[in-house]
């Protein structure tokens, strides 16, 4: 497309956006040419960012509706037509039906009621299984003062991968990655979805390991929301683009799969892997259960369309329980997808004060606590002899950041992708392993630590070498 035609199409599309009131949906109507190489991605991203800046000008200052949103699951046999008619009668706007959860819908109140009242209204019905307000979820990383700039980075700074006692650490208090790499450095056939604030998929140390929708897989389509050109993944919050504008998701992605052995930056646990960017957390690091479910629904659809996505890494949560979110995660497990979640950063016993989604008792769930460089449970990390499964390094972890940069961050957010990364390594050696087998392998290959007795159910820290059978 030449420049003149590009701006002509842009002007027409923006006019349609304003008239239709769907700011941020422009790429549904614009017919993008798919980049075929990593170099073409950069040119593609520049065009996207130009359009995003135009959209931002239009939407700047716009106030959110403030209307209550609820998630309602109707009992089997309730037709979609009946659900829509009921919503109309209650003066509620039907937003979406989640294909991964039969009968699960999102509704928005238009009467000025609060979410609890709307949910109670639906719960009172005999044809409703449950109804709950849409709640907020937050990234599980440390406070901003725990993010330090790091220039001229080297592999030796990644103590979680190779702990030689640097900076007051304990030699050997790491995930034993060097021995694991003698057997495998990962596989580009394994897809790991990073469900977070998106990923900077143009980062030099990530770009070669970013998932791109294969030519044989159709663009994502949702019955209520329409088509999305999911070239690099999915933005569940605004249906625009999964480019990270917070940094959290990019940091998690680098831990899993920053390109290894490329004479630049850092090494991910997997030198070769496909990172699928999923965005539902905004620039401020928060998102909603509704959007998290939408993103999980997307992953399930891609898996059903032939994409080998086997792991979801989820470094976020809250103390608010959601049956709808639990059902979505279970549906992912039914499709053969492991869900790795952060235990939380409140320093709490999760057996007594649960943190979700890590606290859901599901067969595909792995809940992760954080360790420091001396194999001690980090002071901020949640724990739980029953509800938290394993521990991994999570304090002062170096990884990728926005703008091609690198940062050190702390939190169970950082421990979670350590475990997701090891799970991906396992699958590179045994791609047909079931979720149950993968979870069992992770748990049975830990290094037992005295500091974790009574703190996590396995009593140990993950060990990559043992996990891939490289002992």
Buried (B, 14 or more C-beta within 10 A) or exposed (E): EEEEEBEEBBEEBBEEBEEEEBBBBBBBBBEEEEBEEBEEBEEBBEBBEEBBEBBEEBEEEEEEEEBBBBBBBBEEEBEBEEBBEBBEEBEBBBBBBBBBBBBBBBBBBBEEBEBEBBBBBBBEBEBBBBBBBBBEBBBBBBEEEBBEEBEEBEEEBBBBBBBEEEEEBBEEBBBBBEBBBEBBBBBBEBBBBBBBBBBBBBBBBBBBBBBBBEEEBEEBEBEEBEBBBBBBBBBBBBBBBBBBBBBBBBBBBBBBBBBBEEEEBBBBBBBBBBBBBBBBBBEEBBBBBBBBBBBBBBBBBBBEEEBBBBBBBBBBBBBBBBBBBBBBBBBBBEBBBBBBBBBBBBEBBBBEBBBBBBBBEBEBBBBBBBBBBEBBBBEBBBBBBEBBBBBBBBBBBBBBBBEBBBBBBBBBBBBBBBBBBBBBBBBBBBEEBEBEEBBEBBBEBBBEBEBBEEBBBBBBBBBBBBBBBBE
